[in-house]
Amino acid sequence: MNSKTPPEFSQILNVQTLGEKPKLLHLVADKAARDALAERFALLSIEALAADLTVQRIGGGTLIGVRGRVAASITQSCIVSSAPVAAQIGEIIDENFGPPVETPAEIEISMDDIDPPEPIIDDLIDLGELVAQYLGVSVNPYPKAADAEIPAQYQDEIDDVPERVKNPFEALSALKKSQN
């Protein structure tokens, strides 16, 4: 996303408004935001998009935790027939935000490393953009209508391809769940 383009579903939280108690938020995208996000993610439509979030300081310090759930009803285009394919999205949000840190130009990453917190810029966190990003990575990249038939001339090619996961992030999600 271009930094000059305003987010489609902006819900700004000033971290200075956070006290010691968790803040419970219910975010709902209006039609204009849903339409803009549908265009961004190449969907036919987003009928509903909402998130229930708990935002709180971690250990009373500068680290901010955002936990919750995003739910959406979307319609995609079938990759075989272009027919509309309805889908329900339900994802757990679990992110930390903190002061920006400088990262060296080269860095080694291990699967055991804990992800660094997302940066808080000017004491602001855009919770709507966070929800949009979780929606974006949850969308099935290859939606197929139940009655869609792959043309016979391509059937041999498909039979030669090893079985794939439904979503490229499915393996990462399973790994994350196994570590918790």
N, C-alpha and C positions, 0 to 999 in steps of 0.2 A: 504494500500500500504506500502510495506517495505521501510523504510527510506534509505536503501542501494541501492534500485532499482531506477535508474534514471526515472523521469517522461517521459511518452510517448510523450507528447506535451509540452515541456518546452519553455516558452517565458518569460524570466526574465526581470523585470523592476527594475532598481536601483532608489529608491525614491529620492536620491540626485539629480537626473536629472530633477525632477519636479520643476517648478517655480510656479508663481502665476496663470498662465494661464492653463486651462485644456489641457491635452494631448489626442489627438484623435488617436486611434490605430485600425487597421484592421488586425486581425490575421486569418491566413488560415493554416489548418493542411495539411501537405504533405501526400503522400500515406503511407510512413513508419509509421508516427504518427497515421494515421487513422487505419491502420492494427493493430498496437499495442493496440490502444484503443478498437478496436472491440474485440480483444482477452480478454482484461481486463474486459469488460462489457458483455462478452458472446454473442456477436452479430455475425451474419454471415458476415456483412461488414458495413463499414461507407463509403458511396460514396462521401460525402462532409461534411466538418465541418469548420465553420468560425464564427468569432465574431467581432462585432464593439463595441469598448469600449471607454468610456471617463474616464480618470483617472485624479484626481485633489486633491489638498490639501483642506481640509475642514477648513474654517475659518483661513487659513494661518498657521495652527499649524501642529502637528505631525500626525493627523488623515488623512488618505488617503481614498477617496471614489472612487470606481470602479462601473460604471454604464454602461449598454449597453444591447446588445442582442446577444444570441448565436443561430445559425441556423445549422441544420444538416439534411442530408438525410441518413437514416440507413436501413438495412435489418436485420430482426430478424427471428428466427425459430418459426413457429406456435406451440403452446403448445399442440395442438390436433394432427395435421398431420405432423409436422416438415417441412411443406412447407414454402418457403420464404415469409415473410410479410414485405412489404415496409412501411416505416413511415417517416413523416417529424417532426422534433423537432424545436420548436421555444420557447425560454425561455428568460425572462428578467433577467439580472444580476444586483444585487443591494447589494454590499458588502462594508464594511468598514474595513480598516486595520489600526493598530496602534502599538505602542510599546508593547512588551510582558508584561503581568501583572501576578502576582502570584495569583493563585486561591486557596482558602482554600480546604482542603481534602473533606469537606462536604459543600454543598451549597444548599440552597432552591431556586427553580426556580418558577416563576410565569408567567402566560401567558402575564401579563402586562409588564414584564421586557423587556428592550431593549437588544438585543443580543450584547455581548461584541465584539469589533473589533477582526478580525483575527490578529494574531501576525505578525509583520514585523521582520524578522530575518536577521541580518547583512545588513540592509537597502535594502533588496531584496524582491520582490513579484513575484511569478511565476504565471503570468496571464494565461498561457497555462493550468496549472494544475487547476486553478479556472474554466476555460471554460470546462475542462474535467469533473470536479465534477458536474457542472450544467448539462452537458449532461447525466452523469450517473444517476442522480436522476430524470431525465425527461423521461427515457426509460420506456416503458410500460412493467411491469414485467410479464404480461400474454398475449402476442400477439396471436391473433387468425385470421387465414385466413378467408376471407369472405365465402368461400364454405366449410369450415371445419365443419364436423358433429361429435358431441360427440357420441360415441358408446351407443347404447340403454341400455346396462347393467349398465351404469353409469348415465343415465338420471334421475332416481329417486333420487340419491344422490344430484345431482345438483339442482333439484326442491326443496329439503329440505333446501338448503343453502340460507340465506337471501341475498338480493341484495347487492353487494359490489361496492365500488368506483373503477374506472378503474385503478387508480394509488394510492398507499398508501399515497403519498404526496399531493394528490388532496385536501383533507380536510385542510391540513396545508396551501396550496396555497390560498384556498378560505378564510381562516381565515386571512391571511396576507393581502389580497386584501381588505377585509372588514375593516381592521384597518387603511388603507391608505386613 
